[in-house]
């Protein structure tokens, strides 16, 4: 099967491949380290647990775990040590369904 990109809102495009989800977001001007760029989203089975673990390792928080922005999903955005944003995405309930 050839994956099909699905637009989710005006600022997000996603592609689901087996156990890999590629999400592309249009970033705002305040994004660092440049004026904009790509936010890499990682699909995880438990966003809350993974978020806490990564913050414990020293990641900076851009947005806490959010279950309201996209019904059925949990989302969180963090910064790596170089200031690049990355996202965590998973089911709103740990162990729930993968995106369709």
MOPAC internal coordinates of N, CA, C and O (Angstrom, degrees):
PM7 1SCF
backbone

  N    0.0000 0     0.00 0     0.00 0    0    0    0
  C    1.4500 1     0.00 0     0.00 0    1    0    0
  C    1.5226 1   110.43 1     0.00 0    2    1    0
  O    1.2310 1   121.41 1   -39.70 1    3    2    1
  N    1.3079 1   114.90 1   140.30 1    3    2    1
  C    1.4618 1   120.86 1   174.87 1    5    3    2
  C    1.5218 1   107.12 1   -92.63 1    6    5    3
  O    1.2310 1   120.10 1   -55.23 1    7    6    5
  N    1.3479 1   117.41 1   124.77 1    7    6    5
  C    1.4694 1   118.96 1  -179.29 1    9    7    6
  C    1.5220 1   111.49 1   -66.57 1   10    9    7
  O    1.2310 1   121.22 1   -33.97 1   11   10    9
  N    1.3160 1   115.27 1   146.03 1   11   10    9
  C    1.4597 1   121.29 1   178.79 1   13   11   10
  C    1.5252 1   108.35 1  -111.84 1   14   13   11
  O    1.2310 1   120.92 1   -49.84 1   15   14   13
  N    1.3292 1   115.85 1   130.16 1   15   14   13
  C    1.4590 1   120.67 1   176.73 1   17   15   14
  C    1.5196 1   108.55 1   -72.06 1   18   17   15
  O    1.2310 1   120.72 1   -42.71 1   19   18   17
  N    1.3335 1   116.24 1   137.29 1   19   18   17
  C    1.4613 1   121.40 1   178.99 1   21   19   18
  C    1.5161 1   109.06 1  -119.89 1   22   21   19
  O    1.2310 1   120.69 1   -55.76 1   23   22   21
  N    1.3259 1   116.28 1   124.24 1   23   22   21
  C    1.4541 1   121.21 1   177.55 1   25   23   22
  C    1.5231 1   108.34 1   -79.29 1   26   25   23
  O    1.2310 1   120.98 1   -49.24 1   27   26   25
  N    1.3370 1   115.73 1   130.76 1   27   26   25
  C    1.4631 1   121.43 1   178.89 1   29   27   26
  C    1.5148 1   107.02 1  -126.10 1   30   29   27
  O    1.2310 1   120.60 1   -88.39 1   31   30   29
  N    1.3050 1   116.45 1    91.61 1   31   30   29
  C    1.4620 1   120.68 1  -174.99 1   33   31   30
  C    1.5248 1   109.63 1    83.49 1   34   33   31
  O    1.2310 1   120.60 1    -2.53 1   35   34   33
  N    1.3280 1   116.46 1   177.47 1   35   34   33
  C    1.4606 1   119.99 1  -176.16 1   37   35   34
  C    1.5161 1   113.78 1   -79.29 1   38   37   35
  O    1.2310 1   119.91 1   166.93 1   39   38   37
  N    1.3428 1   117.78 1   -13.07 1   39   38   37
  C    1.4584 1   120.60 1  -174.99 1   41   39   38
  C    1.5281 1   114.38 1  -120.06 1   42   41   39
  O    1.2310 1   119.53 1  -164.60 1   43   42   41
  N    1.3436 1   118.51 1    15.40 1   43   42   41
  C    1.4687 1   119.79 1  -178.90 1   45   43   42
  C    1.5230 1   110.80 1  -142.48 1   46   45   43
  O    1.2310 1   121.34 1   -42.08 1   47   46   45
  N    1.3373 1   115.04 1   137.92 1   47   46   45
  C    1.4574 1   122.98 1   175.46 1   49   47   46
  C    1.5210 1   106.66 1  -132.57 1   50   49   47
  O    1.2310 1   119.51 1   -49.01 1   51   50   49
  N    1.3289 1   118.54 1   130.99 1   51   50   49
  C    1.4619 1   120.82 1  -176.69 1   53   51   50
  C    1.5117 1   112.56 1  -128.65 1   54   53   51
  O    1.2310 1   121.12 1   -31.43 1   55   54   53
  N    1.3432 1   115.47 1   148.57 1   55   54   53
  C    1.4582 1   123.10 1   176.49 1   57   55   54
  C    1.5246 1   107.41 1  -131.50 1   58   57   55
  O    1.2310 1   120.09 1   -53.98 1   59   58   57
  N    1.3454 1   117.43 1   126.02 1   59   58   57
  C    1.4610 1   122.03 1   178.47 1   61   59   58
  C    1.5175 1   109.23 1  -102.14 1   62   61   59
  O    1.2310 1   120.42 1   -54.68 1   63   62   61
  N    1.3421 1   116.80 1   125.32 1   63   62   61
  C    1.4579 1   123.74 1   176.73 1   65   63   62
  C    1.5212 1   107.90 1  -126.89 1   66   65   63
  O    1.2310 1   119.43 1   -71.39 1   67   66   65
  N    1.3258 1   118.68 1   108.61 1   67   66   65
  C    1.4657 1   121.62 1   179.60 1   69   67   66
  C    1.5345 1   111.20 1    39.80 1   70   69   67
  O    1.2310 1   119.79 1    73.46 1   71   70   69
  N    1.3560 1   118.01 1  -106.54 1   71   70   69
  C    1.4635 1   120.78 1  -178.13 1   73   71   70
  C    1.5305 1   112.45 1  -103.16 1   74   73   71
  O    1.2310 1   120.04 1  -160.31 1   75   74   73
  N    1.3220 1   117.53 1    19.69 1   75   74   73
  C    1.4647 1   121.71 1   179.57 1   77   75   74
  C    1.5207 1   108.94 1  -125.67 1   78   77   75
  O    1.2310 1   120.40 1   -51.12 1   79   78   77
  N    1.3236 1   116.84 1   128.88 1   79   78   77
  C    1.4614 1   122.05 1   175.36 1   81   79   78
  C    1.5085 1   108.02 1  -114.19 1   82   81   79
  O    1.2310 1   120.13 1   -56.29 1   83   82   81
  N    1.3178 1   117.36 1   123.71 1   83   82   81
  C    1.4562 1   122.02 1   176.30 1   85   83   82
  C    1.5198 1   108.01 1  -105.23 1   86   85   83
  O    1.2310 1   120.52 1   -60.77 1   87   86   85
  N    1.3118 1   116.62 1   119.23 1   87   86   85
  C    1.4523 1   121.51 1   179.06 1   89   87   86
  C    1.5096 1   109.86 1  -119.66 1   90   89   87
  O    1.2310 1   120.43 1   -44.86 1   91   90   89
  N    1.3216 1   116.78 1   135.14 1   91   90   89
  C    1.4502 1   122.42 1  -179.48 1   93   91   90
  C    1.5240 1   108.71 1  -120.48 1   94   93   91
  O    1.2310 1   120.76 1   -57.19 1   95   94   93
  N    1.3284 1   116.16 1   122.81 1   95   94   93
  C    1.4566 1   121.82 1  -179.42 1   97   95   94
  C    1.5131 1   110.77 1  -116.12 1   98   97   95
  O    1.2310 1   121.05 1   -37.99 1   99   98   97
  N    1.3181 1   115.59 1   142.01 1   99   98   97
  C    1.4572 1   120.59 1   169.01 1  101   99   98
  C    1.5232 1   105.46 1   -77.85 1  102  101   99
  O    1.2310 1   120.46 1   -53.93 1  103  102  101
  N    1.3214 1   116.72 1   126.07 1  103  102  101
  C    1.4588 1   119.56 1  -178.03 1  105  103  102
  C    1.5202 1   110.79 1   -96.36 1  106  105  103
  O    1.2310 1   121.39 1   -19.16 1  107  106  105
  N    1.3040 1   114.94 1   160.84 1  107  106  105
  C    1.4595 1   121.45 1  -179.91 1  109  107  106
  C    1.5262 1   110.66 1   -85.60 1  110  109  107
  O    1.2310 1   120.26 1   -13.88 1  111  110  109
  N    1.3055 1   117.10 1   166.12 1  111  110  109
  C    1.4516 1   122.36 1  -177.22 1  113  111  110
  C    1.5278 1   112.49 1   -58.28 1  114  113  111
  O    1.2310 1   119.61 1   149.72 1  115  114  113
  N    1.3395 1   118.36 1   -30.28 1  115  114  113
  C    1.4597 1   119.82 1  -177.13 1  117  115  114
  C    1.5302 1   113.70 1   -76.81 1  118  117  115
  O    1.2310 1   120.19 1   178.94 1  119  118  117
  N    1.3330 1   117.24 1    -1.06 1  119  118  117
  C    1.4655 1   120.04 1   179.96 1  121  119  118
  C    1.5204 1   110.45 1   -59.31 1  122  121  119
  O    1.2310 1   120.84 1   -38.10 1  123  122  121
  N    1.3249 1   115.99 1   141.90 1  123  122  121
  C    1.4609 1   119.06 1   178.64 1  125  123  122
  C    1.5193 1   108.67 1  -119.90 1  126  125  123
  O    1.2310 1   118.77 1   -22.45 1  127  126  125
  N    1.3067 1   119.95 1   157.55 1  127  126  125
  C    1.4499 1   128.51 1     7.40 1  129  127  126
  C    1.5140 1   114.80 1   -84.53 1  130  129  127
  O    1.2310 1   118.97 1   170.78 1  131  130  129
  N    1.3281 1   119.57 1    -9.22 1  131  130  129
  C    1.4604 1   121.26 1   179.00 1  133  131  130
  C    1.5060 1   110.55 1  -112.63 1  134  133  131
  O    1.2310 1   120.69 1    15.49 1  135  134  133
  N    1.3240 1   116.28 1  -164.51 1  135  134  133
  C    1.4680 1   121.10 1  -179.34 1  137  135  134
  C    1.5224 1   112.23 1   -77.01 1  138  137  135
  O    1.2310 1   120.23 1   163.27 1  139  138  137
  N    1.2924 1   117.16 1   -16.73 1  139  138  137
  C    1.4556 1   121.40 1  -179.09 1  141  139  138
  C    1.5117 1   108.30 1  -174.36 1  142  141  139
  O    1.2310 1   120.12 1     3.72 1  143  142  141
  N    1.2811 1   117.38 1  -176.28 1  143  142  141
  C    1.4460 1   119.27 1   179.20 1  145  143  142
  C    1.5054 1   111.12 1   162.21 1  146  145  143
  O    1.2310 1   121.18 1    13.97 1  147  146  145
  N    1.3009 1   115.35 1  -166.03 1  147  146  145
  C    1.4544 1   122.39 1  -178.02 1  149  147  146
  C    1.5190 1   109.92 1   -99.39 1  150  149  147
  O    1.2310 1   120.70 1   -45.79 1  151  150  149
  N    1.3095 1   116.27 1   134.21 1  151  150  149
  C    1.4545 1   121.10 1   173.23 1  153  151  150
  C    1.5248 1   105.64 1  -102.52 1  154  153  151
  O    1.2310 1   120.01 1   -61.83 1  155  154  153
  N    1.3081 1   117.58 1   118.17 1  155  154  153
  C    1.4563 1   122.01 1   178.01 1  157  155  154
  C    1.5226 1   107.88 1   -85.47 1  158  157  155
  O    1.2310 1   120.75 1   -52.99 1  159  158  157
  N    1.3349 1   116.16 1   127.01 1  159  158  157
  C    1.4572 1   121.90 1   179.97 1  161  159  158
  C    1.5213 1   108.72 1  -105.46 1  162  161  159
  O    1.2310 1   120.70 1   -46.53 1  163  162  161
  N    1.3260 1   116.26 1   133.47 1  163  162  161
  C    1.4525 1   122.37 1   178.12 1  165  163  162
  C    1.5206 1   109.09 1  -110.10 1  166  165  163
  O    1.2310 1   120.56 1   -53.15 1  167  166  165
  N    1.3423 1   116.54 1   126.85 1  167  166  165
  C    1.4593 1   121.34 1   176.17 1  169  167  166
  C    1.5211 1   107.91 1   -80.92 1  170  169  167
  O    1.2310 1   120.27 1   -54.78 1  171  170  169
  N    1.3234 1   117.09 1   125.22 1  171  170  169
  C    1.4606 1   122.88 1   176.89 1  173  171  170
  C    1.5193 1   108.30 1  -130.79 1  174  173  171
  O    1.2310 1   120.39 1   -26.81 1  175  174  173
  N    1.3251 1   116.86 1   153.19 1  175  174  173
  C    1.4632 1   120.03 1  -177.77 1  177  175  174
  C    1.5144 1   113.41 1   -76.25 1  178  177  175
  O    1.2310 1   120.14 1   156.32 1  179  178  177
  N    1.3428 1   117.33 1   -23.68 1  179  178  177
  C    1.4591 1   120.82 1  -179.59 1  181  179  178
  C    1.5339 1   108.28 1  -138.40 1  182  181  179
  O    1.2310 1   120.49 1   -84.92 1  183  182  181
  N    1.3168 1   116.67 1    95.08 1  183  182  181
  C    1.4675 1   121.74 1  -176.26 1  185  183  182
  C    1.5277 1   110.72 1   -62.64 1  186  185  183
  O    1.2310 1   120.02 1   135.19 1  187  186  185
  N    1.3075 1   117.57 1   -44.81 1  187  186  185
  C    1.4690 1   121.59 1  -177.27 1  189  187  186
  C    1.5353 1   110.97 1   -58.36 1  190  189  187
  O    1.2310 1   120.33 1   130.14 1  191  190  189
  N    1.3140 1   116.98 1   -49.86 1  191  190  189
  C    1.4644 1   121.76 1  -178.61 1  193  191  190
  C    1.5413 1   110.80 1   -64.77 1  194  193  191
  O    1.2310 1   120.36 1   135.12 1  195  194  193
  N    1.3291 1   116.92 1   -44.88 1  195  194  193
  C    1.4629 1   121.30 1   180.00 1  197  195  194
  C    1.5231 1   110.79 1   -64.95 1  198  197  195
  O    1.2310 1   120.22 1   138.80 1  199  198  197
  N    1.3270 1   117.19 1   -41.20 1  199  198  197
  C    1.4581 1   122.95 1   178.15 1  201  199  198
  C    1.5303 1   110.32 1   -58.07 1  202  201  199
  O    1.2310 1   120.46 1   129.76 1  203  202  201
  N    1.3289 1   116.73 1   -50.24 1  203  202  201
  C    1.4661 1   121.38 1  -179.87 1  205  203  202
  C    1.5289 1   111.29 1   -60.25 1  206  205  203
  O    1.2310 1   120.67 1   138.78 1  207  206  205
  N    1.3314 1   116.32 1   -41.22 1  207  206  205
  C    1.4612 1   120.70 1  -179.93 1  209  207  206
  C    1.5248 1   111.23 1   -64.03 1  210  209  207
  O    1.2310 1   120.29 1   133.82 1  211  210  209
  N    1.3233 1   117.05 1   -46.18 1  211  210  209
  C    1.4651 1   121.11 1  -177.99 1  213  211  210
  C    1.5296 1   110.95 1   -67.87 1  214  213  211
  O    1.2310 1   119.98 1   140.39 1  215  214  213
  N    1.3197 1   117.65 1   -39.61 1  215  214  213
  C    1.4734 1   120.56 1   176.28 1  217  215  214
  C    1.5253 1   109.33 1   -63.38 1  218  217  215
  O    1.2310 1   120.26 1   141.09 1  219  218  217
  N    1.3252 1   117.10 1   -38.91 1  219  218  217
  C    1.4571 1   121.35 1   177.51 1  221  219  218
  C    1.5245 1   112.98 1   -62.46 1  222  221  219
  O    1.2310 1   120.86 1   154.79 1  223  222  221
  N    1.3374 1   115.97 1   -25.21 1  223  222  221
  C    1.4687 1   120.73 1   177.14 1  225  223  222
  C    1.5282 1   111.99 1   -84.67 1  226  225  223
  O    1.2310 1   120.53 1   175.97 1  227  226  225
  N    1.3491 1   116.59 1    -4.03 1  227  226  225
  C    1.4598 1   120.25 1   175.29 1  229  227  226
  C    1.5129 1   116.71 1   111.11 1  230  229  227
  O    1.2310 1   119.54 1  -175.25 1  231  230  229
  N    1.3328 1   118.48 1     4.75 1  231  230  229
  C    1.4667 1   120.01 1   177.88 1  233  231  230
  C    1.5296 1   109.97 1   -65.34 1  234  233  231
  O    1.2310 1   120.63 1   -34.23 1  235  234  233
  N    1.3195 1   116.41 1   145.77 1  235  234  233
  C    1.4619 1   122.23 1   176.28 1  237  235  234
  C    1.5303 1   108.54 1   -89.90 1  238  237  235
  O    1.2310 1   120.71 1   -35.21 1  239  238  237
  N    1.3150 1   116.24 1   144.79 1  239  238  237
  C    1.4688 1   122.14 1  -176.23 1  241  239  238
  C    1.5208 1   110.90 1   -93.69 1  242  241  239
  O    1.2310 1   120.71 1   -50.56 1  243  242  241
  N    1.3209 1   116.24 1   129.44 1  243  242  241
  C    1.4687 1   120.99 1   169.49 1  245  243  242
  C    1.5264 1   108.73 1   -97.05 1  246  245  243
  O    1.2310 1   120.47 1   135.18 1  247  246  245
  N    1.3386 1   116.71 1   -44.82 1  247  246  245
  C    1.4649 1   120.08 1   175.26 1  249  247  246
  C    1.5239 1   109.42 1  -144.75 1  250  249  247
  O    1.2310 1   121.25 1   -43.06 1  251  250  249
  N    1.3113 1   115.22 1   136.94 1  251  250  249
  C    1.4637 1   122.51 1   178.10 1  253  251  250
  C    1.5309 1   109.55 1   -65.64 1  254  253  251
  O    1.2310 1   120.30 1    -7.06 1  255  254  253
  N    1.3180 1   117.03 1   172.94 1  255  254  253
  C    1.4628 1   121.55 1   176.59 1  257  255  254
  C    1.5266 1   108.69 1   -60.49 1  258  257  255
  O    1.2310 1   121.03 1   -50.96 1  259  258  257
  N    1.3314 1   115.63 1   129.04 1  259  258  257
  C    1.4586 1   122.26 1  -176.31 1  261  259  258
  C    1.5248 1   108.72 1  -126.65 1  262  261  259
  O    1.2310 1   120.59 1   -52.99 1  263  262  261
  N    1.3264 1   116.47 1   127.01 1  263  262  261
  C    1.4627 1   121.11 1   178.41 1  265  263  262
  C    1.5255 1   111.97 1  -110.89 1  266  265  263
  O    1.2310 1   120.35 1  -179.76 1  267  266  265
  N    1.3307 1   116.94 1     0.24 1  267  266  265
  C    1.4617 1   121.00 1  -176.24 1  269  267  266
  C    1.5255 1   113.65 1   -96.92 1  270  269  267
  O    1.2310 1   120.17 1   152.09 1  271  270  269
  N    1.3254 1   117.29 1   -27.91 1  271  270  269
  C    1.4625 1   120.94 1  -174.14 1  273  271  270
  C    1.5320 1   112.40 1   -63.70 1  274  273  271
  O    1.2310 1   120.36 1   139.33 1  275  274  273
  N    1.3274 1   116.92 1   -40.67 1  275  274  273
  C    1.4595 1   122.03 1  -179.84 1  277  275  274
  C    1.5261 1   107.67 1  -133.56 1  278  277  275
  O    1.2310 1   119.67 1   -81.01 1  279  278  277
  N    1.3393 1   118.24 1    98.99 1  279  278  277
  C    1.4670 1   121.40 1  -175.95 1  281  279  278
  C    1.5333 1   112.31 1   -51.33 1  282  281  279
  O    1.2310 1   121.42 1   -46.64 1  283  282  281
  N    1.3413 1   114.89 1   133.36 1  283  282  281
  C    1.4553 1   121.31 1   179.82 1  285  283  282
  C    1.5215 1   113.67 1    93.70 1  286  285  283
  O    1.2310 1   120.50 1   171.26 1  287  286  285
  N    1.3395 1   116.65 1    -8.74 1  287  286  285
  C    1.4593 1   121.28 1  -176.88 1  289  287  286
  C    1.5222 1   111.01 1  -127.70 1  290  289  287
  O    1.2310 1   121.07 1   -25.92 1  291  290  289
  N    1.3213 1   115.55 1   154.08 1  291  290  289
  C    1.4642 1   122.54 1   170.24 1  293  291  290
  C    1.5238 1   106.70 1  -109.32 1  294  293  291
  O    1.2310 1   120.49 1   -41.95 1  295  294  293
  N    1.3240 1   116.66 1   138.05 1  295  294  293
  C    1.4634 1   122.39 1  -179.69 1  297  295  294
  C    1.5191 1   109.60 1  -132.44 1  298  297  295
  O    1.2310 1   120.15 1   -32.08 1  299  298  297
  N    1.3137 1   117.32 1   147.92 1  299  298  297
  C    1.4623 1   123.17 1   172.94 1  301  299  298
  C    1.5245 1   107.19 1  -152.74 1  302  301  299
  O    1.2310 1   120.41 1   -32.42 1  303  302  301
  N    1.3346 1   116.83 1   147.58 1  303  302  301
  C    1.4645 1   121.17 1   179.37 1  305  303  302
  C    1.5217 1   108.35 1  -127.62 1  306  305  303
  O    1.2310 1   121.23 1   -46.34 1  307  306  305
  N    1.3402 1   115.25 1   133.66 1  307  306  305
  C    1.4617 1   122.16 1  -177.85 1  309  307  306
  C    1.5238 1   109.56 1  -131.86 1  310  309  307
  O    1.2310 1   121.02 1    -6.67 1  311  310  309
  N    1.3383 1   115.66 1   173.33 1  311  310  309
  C    1.4629 1   122.43 1   174.60 1  313  311  310
  C    1.5214 1   108.98 1  -115.38 1  314  313  311
  O    1.2310 1   120.30 1   -43.38 1  315  314  313
  N    1.3349 1   117.04 1   136.62 1  315  314  313
  C    1.4599 1   120.38 1   173.47 1  317  315  314
  C    1.5289 1   109.12 1   -79.36 1  318  317  315
  O    1.2310 1   119.18 1    -3.56 1  319  318  317
  N    1.3285 1   119.17 1   176.44 1  319  318  317
  C    1.4707 1   120.95 1  -177.18 1  321  319  318
  C    1.5339 1   114.86 1   -59.02 1  322  321  319
  O    1.2310 1   120.15 1   157.28 1  323  322  321
  N    1.3470 1   117.32 1   -22.72 1  323  322  321
  C    1.4644 1   120.86 1   178.63 1  325  323  322
  C    1.5249 1   112.94 1   -89.75 1  326  325  323
  O    1.2310 1   120.15 1  -179.95 1  327  326  325
  N    1.3239 1   117.31 1     0.05 1  327  326  325
  C    1.4583 1   121.04 1   179.17 1  329  327  326
  C    1.5173 1   114.50 1    89.82 1  330  329  327
  O    1.2310 1   119.75 1  -171.66 1  331  330  329
  N    1.3430 1   118.07 1     8.34 1  331  330  329
  C    1.4659 1   121.36 1   177.64 1  333  331  330
  C    1.5213 1   109.57 1   -83.79 1  334  333  331
  O    1.2310 1   120.75 1   -41.75 1  335  334  333
  N    1.3215 1   116.16 1   138.25 1  335  334  333
  C    1.4601 1   120.32 1   178.31 1  337  335  334
  C    1.5187 1   110.26 1   -79.26 1  338  337  335
  O    1.2310 1   121.01 1   -33.12 1  339  338  337
  N    1.3448 1   115.67 1   146.88 1  339  338  337
  C    1.4579 1   121.62 1   169.34 1  341  339  338
  C    1.5158 1   107.49 1  -145.95 1  342  341  339
  O    1.2310 1   120.95 1   -25.05 1  343  342  341
  N    1.3165 1   115.80 1   154.95 1  343  342  341
  C    1.4517 1   120.03 1  -176.04 1  345  343  342
  C    1.5093 1   113.11 1  -118.70 1  346  345  343
  O    1.2310 1   121.24 1   -27.58 1  347  346  345
  N    1.3126 1   115.24 1   152.42 1  347  346  345
  C    1.4573 1   123.34 1   171.40 1  349  347  346
  C    1.5137 1   107.20 1  -112.46 1  350  349  347
  O    1.2310 1   120.77 1   -45.66 1  351  350  349
  N    1.3183 1   116.14 1   134.34 1  351  350  349
  C    1.4603 1   121.32 1   179.59 1  353  351  350
  C    1.5179 1   107.92 1  -137.99 1  354  353  351
  O    1.2310 1   120.77 1   -40.74 1  355  354  353
  N    1.3182 1   116.13 1   139.26 1  355  354  353
  C    1.4569 1   120.80 1   178.37 1  357  355  354
  C    1.5064 1   109.98 1  -166.26 1  358  357  355
  O    1.2310 1   120.63 1     1.21 1  359  358  357
  N    1.3198 1   116.40 1  -178.79 1  359  358  357
  C    1.4632 1   119.48 1   179.22 1  361  359  358
  C    1.5319 1   110.22 1   -66.72 1  362  361  359
  O    1.2310 1   120.56 1   -29.66 1  363  362  361
  N    1.3307 1   116.54 1   150.34 1  363  362  361
  C    1.4648 1   119.80 1  -179.83 1  365  363  362
  C    1.5154 1   111.27 1   -66.10 1  366  365  363
  O    1.2310 1   120.48 1   156.31 1  367  366  365
  N    1.3287 1   116.69 1   -23.69 1  367  366  365
  C    1.4570 1   123.10 1   175.47 1  369  367  366
  C    1.5256 1   106.75 1  -115.75 1  370  369  367
  O    1.2310 1   119.03 1   -58.04 1  371  370  369
  N    1.3535 1   119.46 1   121.96 1  371  370  369
  C    1.4609 1   120.69 1  -179.35 1  373  371  370
  C    1.5270 1   112.03 1   -49.17 1  374  373  371
  O    1.2310 1   121.06 1   -47.83 1  375  374  373
  N    1.3288 1   115.57 1   132.17 1  375  374  373
  C    1.4569 1   121.20 1  -179.35 1  377  375  374
  C    1.5201 1   113.48 1    83.99 1  378  377  375
  O    1.2310 1   120.01 1  -175.38 1  379  378  377
  N    1.3394 1   117.59 1     4.62 1  379  378  377
  C    1.4678 1   121.33 1   179.73 1  381  379  378
  C    1.5154 1   112.05 1   -73.57 1  382  381  379
  O    1.2310 1   121.24 1     9.44 1  383  382  381
  N    1.3061 1   115.24 1  -170.56 1  383  382  381
  C    1.4613 1   121.98 1  -176.09 1  385  383  382
  C    1.5132 1   113.23 1   -67.39 1  386  385  383
  O    1.2310 1   121.03 1   -26.74 1  387  386  385
  N    1.3332 1   115.64 1   153.26 1  387  386  385
  C    1.4519 1   122.40 1   172.41 1  389  387  386
  C    1.5293 1   107.73 1   -82.44 1  390  389  387
  O    1.2310 1   119.89 1   -17.33 1  391  390  389
  N    1.3523 1   117.81 1   162.67 1  391  390  389
  C    1.4690 1   119.04 1  -179.09 1  393  391  390
  C    1.5175 1   111.77 1   -65.59 1  394  393  391
  O    1.2310 1   121.16 1   -29.00 1  395  394  393
  N    1.3237 1   115.38 1   151.00 1  395  394  393
  C    1.4767 1   120.89 1   179.28 1  397  395  394
  C    1.4991 1   108.89 1  -106.74 1  398  397  395
  O    1.2310 1   120.10 1   180.00 1  399  398  397

